[in-house]
């Protein structure tokens, strides 16, 4: 059985918790509207003819493939998570890069751009516009924090 995604959406969320970084992660997923799925991390290829759609509701408990970036921290740290994606100019699909760091979304966007450019160089292809989804957070003292960003595959052909 082969699962070839036909649609995807992108999302992000962030949250803090006084209890734990796991709870901050859970709320960040909730804020990104993907907390009720069983997320399965996949690598970075967007199939030919796959298209972006608006965030859509998926069945509770569904096994859901995604490219996921997360960054956790605590006590006054600045954290960021994000993804970048682009389609090949020759129409043969696209690619996704994920990243996370201690720092700002702007710093992360720069890093993601370098990753995408390297992916194109290795494959000797040209990308169209690179799209970014990033989020950052300055975590309050005595709290845990988490940022997530994801490209989520929604339907398959």
DSSP file (Angstrom, degrees, kcal/mol; ACC not computed):
  #  RESIDUE AA STRUCTURE BP1 BP2  ACC     N-H-->O    O-->H-N    N-H-->O    O-->H-N    TCO  KAPPA ALPHA  PHI   PSI    X-CA   Y-CA   Z-CA
    1    1 A X              0   0    0      0, 0.0     2,-0.5     0, 0.0     0, 0.0   0.000 360.0 360.0 360.0 130.4    0.0    0.0    0.0
    2    2 A X        -     0   0    0      2,-0.0     2,-0.6     0, 0.0     0, 0.0  -0.952 360.0-156.7-114.3 133.7    1.3    3.4   -0.9
    3    3 A X        -     0   0    0     -2,-0.5     2,-0.6   154,-0.1   153,-0.0  -0.938  13.0-178.4-108.5 112.4    0.0    6.6    0.6
    4    4 A X        -     0   0    0     -2,-0.6   153,-2.6    43,-0.0    -2,-0.0  -0.937  25.5-129.4-112.6 112.5    0.6    9.6   -1.7
    5    5 A X  E     +A  156   0A   0     -2,-0.6   151,-0.3   151,-0.2    42,-0.1  -0.286  25.4 179.5 -61.9 140.9   -0.6   12.9   -0.2
    6    6 A X  E     +     0   0A   0    149,-2.7    45,-2.1     1,-0.3     2,-0.3   0.618  68.4  25.7-112.1 -23.6   -2.8   15.0   -2.4
    7    7 A X  E     +Ab 155  51A   0    148,-1.2   147,-2.0    43,-0.2   148,-0.8  -0.964  60.9 176.7-137.8 157.1   -3.4   17.9    0.0
    8    8 A X  E     -Ab 153  52A   0     43,-1.8    45,-2.9    -2,-0.3     2,-0.3  -0.980  11.0-156.5-150.0 159.6   -1.7   19.5    2.9
    9    9 A X  E     -A  152   0A   0    143,-2.3   143,-3.3    -2,-0.3     2,-0.4  -0.938  13.4-136.1-132.3 162.6   -2.1   22.4    5.3
   10   10 A X  E     +A  151   0A   0     43,-0.4     2,-0.3    -2,-0.3   141,-0.2  -0.911  28.8 162.2-118.9 147.7    0.4   24.4    7.4
   11   11 A X  E     -A  150   0A   0    139,-2.3   139,-2.6    -2,-0.4     2,-0.3  -0.966  15.4-166.9-155.2 164.8   -0.1   25.4   11.0
   12   12 A X  E     +A  149   0A   0     -2,-0.3     2,-0.3   137,-0.2   137,-0.2  -0.983   6.6 175.1-154.0 161.4    1.7   26.6   14.1
   13   13 A X  E     -A  148   0A   0    135,-2.2   135,-3.0    -2,-0.3     2,-0.3  -0.982   8.3-164.0-160.4 162.9    1.0   27.2   17.8
   14   14 A X  E     +A  147   0A   0     -2,-0.3     2,-0.3   133,-0.2   133,-0.2  -0.983  14.1 163.1-149.9 157.4    2.8   28.1   21.0
   15   15 A X  E     -A  146   0A   0    131,-2.1   131,-2.2    -2,-0.3     2,-0.3  -0.990  23.3-137.6-166.7 162.5    2.0   27.9   24.6
   16   16 A X  E     -A  145   0A   0     -2,-0.3     2,-0.3   129,-0.2   129,-0.2  -0.884  15.4-170.4-124.4 162.1    3.3   28.0   28.2
   17   17 A X  E     -A  144   0A   0    127,-2.1   127,-3.1    -2,-0.3     7,-0.1  -0.988  25.6-151.8-149.6 142.9    2.6   25.8   31.2
   18   18 A X  S    S+     0   0    0     -2,-0.3     3,-0.1   125,-0.2    -1,-0.1   0.547  97.5  54.8 -85.7  -8.8    3.5   26.0   34.8
   19   19 A X  S    S-     0   0    0      1,-0.3     2,-0.3   125,-0.1    -1,-0.1   0.933 115.9 -38.1 -91.7 -55.7    3.4   22.2   35.0
   20   20 A X     >  -     0   0    0    124,-0.1     4,-1.7     1,-0.1    -1,-0.3  -0.986  46.4-103.7-165.9 165.3    5.8   20.8   32.4
   21   21 A X  H  > S+     0   0    0     -2,-0.3     4,-2.5     2,-0.2     5,-0.1   0.815 119.0  60.0 -69.5 -28.7    7.2   21.1   28.9
   22   22 A X  H  > S+     0   0    0      2,-0.2     4,-2.5     1,-0.2    -1,-0.2   0.918 105.4  47.5 -62.3 -42.7    5.0   18.2   27.9
   23   23 A X  H  > S+     0   0    0      2,-0.2     4,-2.2     1,-0.2    -2,-0.2   0.881 110.9  51.1 -67.1 -36.9    1.9   20.2   28.9
   24   24 A X  H  X S+     0   0    0     -4,-1.7     4,-2.4     2,-0.2   122,-0.2   0.912 110.6  49.8 -63.4 -41.4    3.2   23.2   27.0
   25   25 A X  H  X S+     0   0    0     -4,-2.5     4,-2.5     2,-0.2    -2,-0.2   0.921 109.5  51.7 -60.8 -45.4    3.7   21.0   23.9
   26   26 A X  H  X S+     0   0    0     -4,-2.5     4,-2.1     1,-0.2    -2,-0.2   0.917 112.4  44.7 -59.1 -45.4    0.1   19.6   24.3
   27   27 A X  H  X S+     0   0    0     -4,-2.2     4,-2.9     2,-0.2    -1,-0.2   0.871 110.1  55.0 -70.1 -35.9   -1.3   23.1   24.4
   28   28 A X  H  X S+     0   0    0     -4,-2.4     4,-1.5     2,-0.2    -2,-0.2   0.919 109.6  47.5 -61.3 -42.7    0.8   24.3   21.5
   29   29 A X  H  <>S+     0   0    0     -4,-2.5     5,-2.6     2,-0.2     6,-0.5   0.906 111.2  51.8 -62.3 -40.9   -0.6   21.4   19.4
   30   30 A X  H ><5S+     0   0    0     -4,-2.1     3,-1.4     1,-0.2    -2,-0.2   0.934 109.1  49.3 -59.3 -47.2   -4.1   22.4   20.6
   31   31 A X  H 3<5S+     0   0    0     -4,-2.9    -1,-0.2     1,-0.3    -2,-0.2   0.789 109.8  51.7 -64.9 -27.1   -3.5   26.0   19.5
   32   32 A X  T 3<5S-     0   0    0     -4,-1.5    -1,-0.3    -5,-0.2    -2,-0.2   0.497 115.2-120.8 -84.2  -5.2   -2.2   24.7   16.1
   33   33 A X  T < 5S+     0   0    0     -3,-1.4    -3,-0.2    -4,-0.5    -2,-0.1   0.788  90.1  97.2  70.3  31.6   -5.4   22.6   15.9
   34   34 A X    > < +     0   0    0     -5,-2.6     3,-0.8    -6,-0.1    -4,-0.2   0.059  42.2 106.3-132.5  26.0   -3.6   19.2   15.6
   35   35 A X  T 3  S+     0   0    0     -6,-0.5    -5,-0.2     1,-0.2    -6,-0.1   0.641  73.6  59.5 -82.3 -13.1   -3.8   18.0   19.2
   36   36 A X  T 3  S+     0   0    0     -7,-0.2    25,-3.7    -6,-0.1    26,-0.3   0.267  92.4  83.8-100.2  11.9   -6.4   15.3   18.6
   37   37 A X  S <  S-     0   0    0     -3,-0.8     2,-1.0    23,-0.2    26,-0.2  -0.762  81.9-118.7-110.5 158.6   -4.4   13.4   16.0
   38   38 A X  E     -c   63   0A   0     24,-2.6    26,-2.7    -2,-0.3     2,-0.2  -0.844  41.8-146.6 -92.4  98.7   -1.7   10.7   16.4
   39   39 A X  E     -c   64   0A   0     -2,-1.0     2,-0.5    24,-0.2    26,-0.2  -0.485  16.7-168.6 -78.2 133.5    1.1   12.6   14.7
   40   40 A X  E     -c   65   0A   0     24,-2.9    26,-2.3    -2,-0.2     2,-0.3  -0.981  20.5-133.1-120.8 117.2    3.6   10.6   12.7
   41   41 A X  E     +c   66   0A   0     -2,-0.5     2,-0.3    24,-0.2    26,-0.2  -0.519  28.5 179.8 -73.3 132.5    6.7   12.6   11.6
   42   42 A X        -     0   0    0     24,-2.3    26,-0.3    -2,-0.3    -1,-0.0  -0.798  26.5-103.6-123.4 169.4    7.7   12.2    8.0
   43   43 A X        -     0   0    0     -2,-0.3    -1,-0.2    24,-0.1    54,-0.0   0.312  49.2 -73.0 -82.0-144.4   10.5   13.7    6.0
   44   44 A X  S    S+     0   0    0      2,-0.0    52,-1.9    51,-0.0     2,-0.5  -0.085  76.1 114.9-119.1  31.2   10.5   16.5    3.5
   45   45 A X  E     -E   95   0B   0     50,-0.2     2,-0.6    48,-0.0    50,-0.3  -0.897  39.8-161.0-112.5 128.6    8.9   15.6    0.2
   46   46 A X  E     -E   94   0B   0     48,-2.7    48,-2.5    -2,-0.5     3,-0.1  -0.921  31.0-123.7 -99.2 121.0    5.7   17.1   -1.2
   47   47 A X    >   -     0   0    0     -2,-0.6     3,-1.8    46,-0.2    46,-0.2  -0.139  34.2 -81.8 -64.4 159.3    4.4   14.9   -4.0
   48   48 A X  T 3  S+     0   0    0      1,-0.3    -1,-0.1    44,-0.2    44,-0.1  -0.348 116.1  11.8 -55.5 136.8    3.7   16.0   -7.6
   49   49 A X  T 3  S+     0   0    0     42,-0.3    -1,-0.3     1,-0.3     2,-0.2   0.438  88.4 141.9  70.6   3.1    0.3   17.8   -7.8
   50   50 A X    <   -     0   0    0     -3,-1.8     2,-0.4   -43,-0.1    -1,-0.3  -0.511  34.6-159.4 -69.8 145.0   -0.2   18.0   -4.0
   51   51 A X  E     -b    7   0A   0    -45,-2.1   -43,-1.8    -2,-0.2     2,-0.3  -0.945  17.4-111.8-131.8 150.8   -1.8   21.3   -3.1
   52   52 A X  E     -b    8   0A   0     -2,-0.4     2,-0.3   -45,-0.2   -43,-0.2  -0.578  36.0-178.1 -78.4 138.8   -2.1   23.5   -0.1
   53   53 A X        -     0   0    0    -45,-2.9   -43,-0.4    -2,-0.3     3,-0.1  -0.820  34.9 -84.5-126.3 168.9   -5.6   23.8    1.5
   54   54 A X        -     0   0    0     -2,-0.3    -1,-0.1     1,-0.2     2,-0.0  -0.327  65.1 -76.2 -66.5 157.6   -6.9   25.7    4.5
   55   55 A X        -     0   0    0    -45,-0.2     2,-0.3     1,-0.0    -1,-0.2  -0.346  61.4-168.0 -54.8 131.2   -6.6   24.1    7.9
   56   56 A X        -     0   0    0     -3,-0.1     2,-0.3   -23,-0.1   -47,-0.1  -0.906  25.1-102.9-127.3 154.8   -9.2   21.4    8.1
   57   57 A X        -     0   0    0     -2,-0.3     2,-0.3   -23,-0.0   -23,-0.1  -0.592  35.6-160.7 -76.7 132.7  -10.6   19.3   10.9
   58   58 A X        -     0   0    0     -2,-0.3     3,-0.1     1,-0.1   -22,-0.1  -0.807  32.7 -85.7-110.1 154.3   -9.3   15.7   10.9
   59   59 A X    >   -     0   0    0     -2,-0.3     3,-2.1     1,-0.1     2,-0.1  -0.280  52.5 -97.9 -60.9 141.2  -10.9   12.8   12.7
   60   60 A X  T 3  S+     0   0    0      1,-0.3   -23,-0.2   -23,-0.1    -1,-0.1  -0.375 108.8  13.4 -59.2 131.5  -10.0   12.4   16.4
   61   61 A X  T 3  S+     0   0    0    -25,-3.7    -1,-0.3     1,-0.3   -24,-0.2   0.432  88.7 152.9  83.3  -0.1   -7.3    9.8   16.8
   62   62 A X    <   -     0   0    0     -3,-2.1   -24,-2.6   -26,-0.3     2,-0.6  -0.354  54.3-114.9 -64.2 139.5   -6.4    9.7   13.1
   63   63 A X  E     -c   38   0A   0    -26,-0.2     2,-0.5   -24,-0.1   -24,-0.2  -0.684  43.8-167.9 -71.8 118.9   -2.9    8.6   12.2
   64   64 A X  E     -c   39   0A   0    -26,-2.7   -24,-2.9    -2,-0.6     2,-0.3  -0.950  15.0-145.4-126.1 117.9   -1.7   11.9   10.7
   65   65 A X  E     +c   40   0A   0     -2,-0.5    88,-2.4    88,-0.3     2,-0.3  -0.619  33.6 153.1 -82.3 136.5    1.5   12.3    8.7
   66   66 A X  E     -cD  41 152A   0    -26,-2.3   -24,-2.3    -2,-0.3     2,-0.7  -0.995  50.9-119.6-156.7 156.6    3.3   15.6    9.1
   67   67 A X  E     - D   0 151A   0     84,-2.5    84,-2.0    -2,-0.3     2,-0.4  -0.933  48.4-168.8 -94.8 113.9    6.6   17.4    8.9
   68   68 A X  E     - D   0 150A   0     -2,-0.7     2,-0.4   -26,-0.3    82,-0.2  -0.897  20.0-172.6-118.0 133.0    6.8   18.7   12.5
   69   69 A X  E     + D   0 149A   0     80,-2.9    80,-2.1    -2,-0.4     2,-0.3  -0.976  13.6 172.5-117.8 136.4    9.1   21.2   14.2
   70   70 A X  E     - D   0 148A   0     -2,-0.4     2,-0.4    78,-0.2    78,-0.2  -0.998  14.6-172.0-142.8 148.5    9.0   21.8   17.9
   71   71 A X  E     - D   0 147A   0     76,-2.2    76,-2.3    -2,-0.3     2,-0.3  -0.986   8.5-169.2-139.4 128.5   11.1   23.7   20.4
   72   72 A X  E     + D   0 146A   0     -2,-0.4     2,-0.3    74,-0.2    74,-0.2  -0.846  18.3 142.7-115.1 153.0   10.7   23.5   24.1
   73   73 A X  E     - D   0 145A   0     72,-2.2    72,-2.7    -2,-0.3     2,-0.3  -0.921  23.0-148.9-164.9-170.4   12.3   25.7   26.8
   74   74 A X  E >   + D   0 144A   0     -2,-0.3     3,-1.0    70,-0.3    70,-0.2  -0.981  54.4  33.6-162.4 169.9   11.7   27.5   30.1
   75   75 A X  T 3  S-     0   0    0     68,-2.1    66,-0.3    65,-0.5    65,-0.2   0.840 123.9 -29.4  46.6  64.6   12.5   30.4   32.5
   76   76 A X  T 3  S+     0   0    0     63,-1.2    -1,-0.3    64,-0.5    64,-0.1   0.492  95.9 142.8  84.4   1.7   12.9   33.4   30.3
   77   77 A X    <   -     0   0    0     -3,-1.0    62,-2.9    63,-0.2     2,-0.5  -0.436  47.0-134.9 -74.5 151.5   14.3   31.7   27.2
   78   78 A X  E     +F  138   0B   0     60,-0.2    25,-1.0    -2,-0.1     2,-0.3  -0.945  32.5 177.6-103.6 124.5   13.3   32.9   23.7
   79   79 A X  E     -FG 137 102B   0     58,-2.6    58,-2.3    -2,-0.5     2,-0.3  -0.887  11.8-172.9-129.1 157.7   12.4   29.9   21.5
   80   80 A X  E     -FG 136 101B   0     21,-2.1    21,-2.1    -2,-0.3     2,-0.3  -0.995   4.9-175.0-148.9 148.3   11.2   29.5   17.9
   81   81 A X  E     +FG 135 100B   0     54,-2.2    54,-2.3    -2,-0.3     2,-0.3  -0.982  20.1 146.4-138.9 150.2   10.0   26.7   15.6
   82   82 A X  E     -FG 134  99B   0     17,-2.3    17,-2.4    -2,-0.3     2,-0.3  -0.996  30.8-137.5-171.0 169.5    9.1   26.8   12.0
   83   83 A X  E     -FG 133  98B   0     50,-2.4    50,-2.5    -2,-0.3     2,-0.3  -0.943   9.4-161.0-133.0 157.6    8.9   25.2    8.6
   84   84 A X  E     -FG 132  97B   0     13,-2.4    13,-2.8    -2,-0.3     2,-0.3  -0.986  13.0-179.5-132.8 145.4    9.6   26.3    5.1
   85   85 A X  E     +FG 131  96B   0     46,-2.3    46,-3.1    -2,-0.3     2,-0.3  -0.994   5.1 173.9-145.4 154.1    8.4   24.7    1.9
   86   86 A X  E     - G   0  95B   0      9,-1.9     9,-2.3    -2,-0.3     2,-0.3  -0.988  24.9-125.7-154.0 153.4    8.7   25.3   -1.8
   87   87 A X  E     - G   0  94B   0     42,-0.5    41,-2.8    -2,-0.3     7,-0.3  -0.781  33.9-106.9 -99.9 147.3    7.7   23.7   -5.1
   88   88 A X  B >   -H  127   0C   0      5,-3.2     3,-1.3    -2,-0.3    39,-0.3  -0.434  21.0-130.9 -67.3 144.0   10.2   22.8   -7.8
   89   89 A X  T 3  S+     0   0    0     37,-3.0    -1,-0.1     1,-0.2    38,-0.1   0.733 105.9  63.5 -69.5 -21.6    9.9   25.1  -10.9
   90   90 A X  T 3  S-     0   0    0     36,-0.4    -1,-0.2     3,-0.1    37,-0.1   0.422 114.5-114.8 -84.0   3.5    9.8   22.0  -13.1
   91   91 A X  S <  S+     0   0    0     -3,-1.3     2,-0.9     2,-0.2   -42,-0.3   0.549  77.3 128.4  81.3   7.4    6.5   20.9  -11.6
   92   92 A X  S    S-     0   0    0      1,-0.2   -44,-0.2   -44,-0.1    -1,-0.1  -0.358  76.4 -87.5 -97.2  54.8    8.0   17.7  -10.0
   93   93 A X        -     0   0    0     -2,-0.9    -5,-3.2   -46,-0.2     2,-0.3  -0.358  49.2-104.9  83.5-159.4    6.7   18.3   -6.4
   94   94 A X  E     -EG  46  87B   0    -48,-2.5   -48,-2.7    -7,-0.3     2,-0.3  -0.873  16.4-117.4-157.9-172.6    8.4   20.1   -3.6
   95   95 A X  E     -EG  45  86B   0     -9,-2.3    -9,-1.9   -50,-0.3     2,-0.4  -0.939  10.4-148.3-141.9 157.7   10.3   20.0   -0.4
   96   96 A X  E     - G   0  85B   0    -52,-1.9     2,-0.4    -2,-0.3   -11,-0.2  -0.978   6.3-166.1-129.3 139.6    9.9   21.0    3.3
   97   97 A X  E     - G   0  84B   0    -13,-2.8   -13,-2.4    -2,-0.4     2,-0.3  -0.985   7.9-161.9-122.3 138.8   12.5   22.0    5.8
   98   98 A X  E     + G   0  83B   0     -2,-0.4     2,-0.3   -15,-0.2   -15,-0.2  -0.859  13.8 169.5-115.6 156.0   11.9   22.2    9.5
   99   99 A X  E     - G   0  82B   0    -17,-2.4   -17,-2.3    -2,-0.3     2,-0.3  -0.992  14.0-175.2-159.4 160.5   13.9   24.1   12.1
  100  100 A X  E     + G   0  81B   0     -2,-0.3     2,-0.3   -19,-0.2   -19,-0.2  -0.979  14.0 158.8-155.3 153.6   13.9   25.2   15.7
  101  101 A X  E     - G   0  80B   0    -21,-2.1   -21,-2.1    -2,-0.3     2,-0.8  -0.991  48.8 -93.4-165.2 165.2   16.3   27.3   17.9
  102  102 A X  E    S+ G   0  79B   0     -2,-0.3     2,-0.3   -23,-0.2   -23,-0.3  -0.855  96.4  48.5 -83.8 112.4   16.8   29.4   20.9
  103  103 A X  S    S-     0   0    0    -25,-1.0    34,-0.3    -2,-0.8     2,-0.1  -0.986  93.2 -32.3 150.5-159.4   16.1   32.8   19.4
  104  104 A X     >  -     0   0    0     -2,-0.3     4,-2.0    32,-0.1   -24,-0.1  -0.454  44.8-116.0 -97.3 164.1   13.6   34.7   17.2
  105  105 A X  H  > S+     0   0    0      1,-0.2     4,-2.5     2,-0.2     5,-0.2   0.841 116.8  57.6 -63.3 -34.0   11.4   33.7   14.4
  106  106 A X  H  > S+     0   0    0      2,-0.2     4,-1.7     1,-0.2    -1,-0.2   0.919 106.7  47.1 -64.1 -43.1   13.4   36.1   12.1
  107  107 A X  H  > S+     0   0    0      1,-0.2     4,-1.8     2,-0.2    -1,-0.2   0.902 112.9  50.1 -63.3 -39.9   16.6   34.2   12.9
  108  108 A X  H  X S+     0   0    0     -4,-2.0     4,-3.0     1,-0.2     5,-0.2   0.894 105.1  56.1 -66.4 -39.8   14.9   31.0   12.3
  109  109 A X  H  X S+     0   0    0     -4,-2.5     4,-2.3     1,-0.2    -1,-0.2   0.902 106.7  51.0 -59.7 -40.1   13.5   32.2    8.9
  110  110 A X  H  X S+     0   0    0     -4,-1.7     4,-1.8     2,-0.2    -1,-0.2   0.932 111.6  47.2 -61.2 -45.7   17.1   33.0    7.8
  111  111 A X  H  X S+     0   0    0     -4,-1.8     4,-2.1     1,-0.2    -2,-0.2   0.908 111.1  51.2 -62.7 -42.7   18.2   29.4    8.8
  112  112 A X  H  X S+     0   0    0     -4,-3.0     4,-2.5     1,-0.2    -1,-0.2   0.889 106.9  54.4 -63.6 -38.5   15.2   27.8    7.0
  113  113 A X  H  X S+     0   0    0     -4,-2.3     4,-2.3    -5,-0.2    -1,-0.2   0.904 108.0  49.5 -60.8 -41.5   16.0   29.8    3.9
  114  114 A X  H  X S+     0   0    0     -4,-1.8     4,-2.1     2,-0.2    -1,-0.2   0.906 110.2  51.1 -64.0 -40.7   19.6   28.4    3.9
  115  115 A X  H  X S+     0   0    0     -4,-2.1     4,-2.2     2,-0.2    -2,-0.2   0.920 111.0  47.6 -62.8 -43.6   18.3   24.9    4.4
  116  116 A X  H  X S+     0   0    0     -4,-2.5     4,-2.1     1,-0.2    -1,-0.2   0.910 110.4  51.7 -65.4 -41.3   15.9   25.2    1.4
  117  117 A X  H  X S+     0   0    0     -4,-2.3     4,-2.3     1,-0.2    -1,-0.2   0.883 109.9  49.9 -62.6 -37.3   18.6   26.7   -0.8
  118  118 A X  H  X S+     0   0    0     -4,-2.1     4,-2.7     2,-0.2    -1,-0.2   0.888 107.5  54.0 -68.0 -38.8   20.9   23.7    0.1
  119  119 A X  H  X S+     0   0    0     -4,-2.2     4,-1.5     1,-0.2    -2,-0.2   0.912 111.3  46.0 -60.9 -41.2   18.1   21.2   -0.7
  120  120 A X  H  X>S+     0   0    0     -4,-2.1     5,-2.1     2,-0.2     4,-0.9   0.914 112.2  50.9 -66.6 -42.6   17.8   22.8   -4.1
  121  121 A X  H ><5S+     0   0    0     -4,-2.3     3,-0.8     1,-0.2    -2,-0.2   0.930 108.4  50.9 -62.1 -46.2   21.5   22.9   -4.7
  122  122 A X  H 3<5S+     0   0    0     -4,-2.7    -1,-0.2     1,-0.3    -2,-0.2   0.878 117.2  39.9 -58.8 -39.1   21.9   19.2   -3.8
  123  123 A X  H 3<5S-     0   0    0     -4,-1.5    -1,-0.3    -5,-0.2    -2,-0.2   0.515 105.8-128.0 -89.1  -6.3   19.2   18.2   -6.2
  124  124 A X  T <<5 +     0   0    0     -4,-0.9     2,-0.3    -3,-0.8    -3,-0.2   0.923  66.8 125.5  56.2  47.2   20.3   20.7   -8.9
  125  125 A X      < -     0   0    0     -5,-2.1     2,-0.4    -6,-0.1    -1,-0.2  -0.840  57.7-124.6-128.1 166.4   16.8   22.1   -9.1
  126  126 A X        -     0   0    0     -2,-0.3   -37,-3.0    -3,-0.1   -36,-0.4  -0.921  21.3-146.9-112.9 140.3   15.2   25.6   -8.8
  127  127 A X  B     -H   88   0C   0     -2,-0.4   -39,-0.2   -39,-0.3     3,-0.1  -0.721   6.8-136.1-100.1 153.0   12.4   26.4   -6.4
  128  128 A X  S    S-     0   0    0    -41,-2.8    -1,-0.1     1,-0.3   -39,-0.1   0.121  70.2 -24.6 -75.9-153.4    9.6   28.8   -6.9
  129  129 A X        -     0   0    0      1,-0.1     2,-0.5   -43,-0.1   -42,-0.5  -0.291  66.3-130.3 -59.4 139.6    8.7   31.0   -3.9
  130  130 A X        -     0   0    0    -44,-0.1     2,-0.4    -3,-0.1   -44,-0.2  -0.834  20.9-153.1 -92.7 129.2    9.7   29.7   -0.5
  131  131 A X  E     -F   85   0B   0    -46,-3.1   -46,-2.3    -2,-0.5     2,-0.4  -0.845   9.1-159.4-105.5 139.0    6.9   29.9    2.0
  132  132 A X  E     -F   84   0B   0     -2,-0.4     2,-0.4   -48,-0.2   -48,-0.2  -0.925  17.2-176.7-122.5 142.2    7.5   30.2    5.7
  133  133 A X  E     +F   83   0B   0    -50,-2.5   -50,-2.4    -2,-0.4     2,-0.3  -0.935  25.9 158.0-132.9 111.9    5.5   29.4    8.8
  134  134 A X  E     -F   82   0B   0     -2,-0.4     2,-0.3   -52,-0.2   -52,-0.2  -0.926  19.0-174.1-132.9 156.1    7.3   30.3   12.1
  135  135 A X  E     -F   81   0B   0    -54,-2.3   -54,-2.2    -2,-0.3     2,-0.3  -0.991   5.3-171.2-146.5 147.6    6.4   31.1   15.6
  136  136 A X  E     -F   80   0B   0     -2,-0.3     2,-0.3   -56,-0.2   -56,-0.2  -0.894   1.7-166.0-136.9 169.5    8.4   32.3   18.6
  137  137 A X  E     -F   79   0B   0    -58,-2.3   -58,-2.6   -34,-0.3     2,-0.7  -0.976  20.4-145.0-158.2 134.5    7.9   32.8   22.3
  138  138 A X  E     -F   78   0B   0     -2,-0.3     2,-0.4   -60,-0.2   -60,-0.2  -0.938  35.2-137.9 -99.0 114.3    9.6   34.5   25.2
  139  139 A X        -     0   0    0    -62,-2.9   -63,-1.2    -2,-0.7     3,-0.1  -0.583  14.2-122.9 -81.7 127.8    8.8   32.2   28.1
  140  140 A X    >   -     0   0    0     -2,-0.4     3,-1.3   -65,-0.2   -64,-0.5  -0.241  41.2 -82.3 -63.1 156.3    7.9   33.8   31.4
  141  141 A X  T 3  S+     0   0    0    -66,-0.3    -1,-0.1     1,-0.2     3,-0.1  -0.279 114.5  16.8 -57.5 143.2    9.9   33.1   34.5
  142  142 A X  T 3  S+     0   0    0      1,-0.2     2,-0.3    -3,-0.1    -1,-0.2   0.714 108.9 101.3  64.2  24.6    9.0   29.8   36.3
  143  143 A X    <   -     0   0    0     -3,-1.3   -68,-2.1    -4,-0.1     2,-0.3  -0.907  65.4-129.5-131.5 163.1    7.2   28.5   33.3
  144  144 A X  E     -AD  17  74A   0   -127,-3.1  -127,-2.1    -2,-0.3     2,-0.3  -0.768  27.0-165.8-103.0 154.3    7.8   26.0   30.5
  145  145 A X  E     -AD  16  73A   0    -72,-2.7   -72,-2.2    -2,-0.3     2,-0.3  -0.970  10.8-171.9-142.1 158.8    7.1   26.9   26.9
  146  146 A X  E     -AD  15  72A   0   -131,-2.2  -131,-2.1    -2,-0.3     2,-0.4  -0.983   6.1-165.2-151.2 139.2    6.8   25.2   23.5
  147  147 A X  E     -AD  14  71A   0    -76,-2.3   -76,-2.2    -2,-0.3     2,-0.3  -0.974  14.6-176.6-118.6 138.4    6.5   26.4   19.9
  148  148 A X  E     +AD  13  70A   0   -135,-3.0  -135,-2.2    -2,-0.4     2,-0.3  -0.974  10.4 179.0-132.7 151.1    5.4   24.0   17.1
  149  149 A X  E     +AD  12  69A   0    -80,-2.1   -80,-2.9    -2,-0.3     2,-0.3  -0.979  13.7 178.5-144.8 144.1    5.0   24.4   13.3
  150  150 A X  E     -AD  11  68A   0   -139,-2.6  -139,-2.3    -2,-0.3     2,-0.6  -1.000  33.4-147.4-150.4 146.3    3.8   21.7   10.9
  151  151 A X  E     -AD  10  67A   0    -84,-2.0   -84,-2.5    -2,-0.3     2,-0.5  -0.983  36.0-161.9-106.5 115.6    3.0   20.8    7.4
  152  152 A X  E     -AD   9  66A   0   -143,-3.3  -143,-2.3    -2,-0.6     2,-0.5  -0.870  15.8-136.5-110.8 124.5    0.2   18.3    7.7
  153  153 A X  E     +A    8   0A   0    -88,-2.4   -88,-0.3    -2,-0.5  -145,-0.3  -0.687  26.1 176.1 -79.3 126.9   -0.9   15.9    5.0
  154  154 A X  E     +     0   0A   0   -147,-2.0     2,-0.3    -2,-0.5  -146,-0.2   0.825  56.3  19.8-104.7 -39.6   -4.7   15.9    4.9
  155  155 A X  E     -A    7   0A   0   -148,-0.8  -149,-2.7     2,-0.0  -148,-1.2  -0.911  61.9-152.7-134.6 160.5   -5.8   13.7    2.0
  156  156 A X  E      A    5   0A   0     -2,-0.3  -151,-0.2  -151,-0.3  -153,-0.1  -0.905 360.0 360.0-132.1 156.2   -4.3   10.9   -0.1
  157  157 A X              0   0    0   -153,-2.6  -152,-0.1    -2,-0.3    -1,-0.1   0.361 360.0 360.0-115.1 360.0   -4.8    9.6   -3.6
